[in-house]
Amino acid sequence: MATFTNQATLTYSGGTTSSNITTGELLEVLTASKTAVVPTYRSGRPITYLITLVNSGAAALNGLTVTDDLGGYAFNGGTVYPLAYTAGSVRYYQNGVLQAAPAATAGPPLTVTGISVPAGGSTVLAYEAEPTAFAPLGAETRVVNNVAVTGGGLPDAVTATETVSPETGPALAISKALSPTEVAANGRLTYTFVIQNTGNVAAAAADDLAVTDVFDPILRDLTVTLNGAALTTPARSAPLALVTVALLVAFGVAGTRLALARVSRAAQGNKLAPI
């Protein structure tokens, strides 16, 4: 709460005298809070933030600017940002009623302008931000995110803070490639799967990892390797349309490579697009 002081001075022919000092307070009519809908994050999953502004005054507050620092912190002589605003995601509500989207500049920092808060009412801004490569993923790390509201005749910025932590556990993604993409009847081809873990915990056998794939035409004389080492299952001689390979190794952050080689029963010259 801001205070102000004032003192008067009286001058006359015989000298100068000062009055007592009076002190007053500027009552804060605007309060702000910031909340993450889910208090944890992981790579590739946006975070939804809600900024709530409450006006306890008898007059509307107009022309406000909301600035979000997107968790910026000092690094290697500069500033890096662990969050990036998702373009077009901002939603603007007054007393629960959706309004036209305000002007938003992604920055960083993110700025949203032209915000109003009704007298005795509230405004909510909802938007998404996605973790960047600078969002820490280790245990006991976090992203501290600050917002400031200025303008509209406010004597000082009104601020709010939210903290989110990385989700604990593996976060796996899989990609698939085919080589060659054109193969003669009864020729050999190789499917390669690359499995990537961007989480902060290795995925181990206890997580029951398995790769399942359905093939048409079916497979014959199948061989399977995992990071270059041969796997003995499934059986190599049987024709297969469905392959499930249990992965009994832990995945680190680096990619793990699984390769399936097969004999194709496709017609001569049939082009097989990667799946």
Phi, psi and omega in degrees: 000126183278146175238159176221151180234159181208140178218134180260155178235133178248126176243146178206180187297334181268355180150202184225142176219151182249149178278176171292167179262128177259147181233136177230168179237141172263113181286133178278116180266346182247130173239153182226144172222153180227134184222135170271131181300320174240125188281007178235162180219162171209162182301133176086357180243116181296152174257131176264124179251145173239125174250122182248125178245128181239127181252111179268003182274174182270357180233146178294150174254121185238161175069031180278151174240129178253125181241126180246124184281359178052031175072018184306139178216158183288136179204125173053042176083002179223197178239131176242158187235118181282353180232148176230128180299137176274112186304135176079006185271349186290137174234144191230120182237139170241122183049039176084359183256127181295132178250171174300143183298132178282170177287128180232130176248120189297331181070225009280153356286162176283134174233136176236122187245166176074031182269139176235149175234119183297154175301130180063019184231196185220158175229139177235130170252129176239134178202167182247147173223138183254137177301140178257185178294345180266003176280117182294141182246356183286162176298145178070011175264172183195166173240118178261122190240126185243143176232144178230138179246125182227172178085190178064022181080009178292135180290329180218160176295140174260127189239161175207156184223144173224145180236132176235153182238153179293143177292136180271125178140170177287152174226101190258146173223150182228138174233156187226137178227155181235135178215128349283167179274347173238129185219142177286160177305135181065016175276172181257145174216166183230128167264132178240126177251129175248123182251125185243136177245110177260008179279182182256009177225138177294147174267119187246182182302327181296342179276358176057047179290138177209144173253125179239134180217145177250129185244137175216111008289165185291164182268149171224151178052053186281137168235146182228133174235150177234112185052040177088348180264135183290140172254145186268349178235148000287173183302141186281336190268336186282143171289134186230136170257337181233127180237126172238121180244116176282134182258107187259032178229156177279141176261131172266195180292328179291157181290146174251135188249126178239126183239135175243124176250140183214166168264128182270141173257018179290159178293159180306128175078004180295130181270124182253114180281145176304143179261000000 
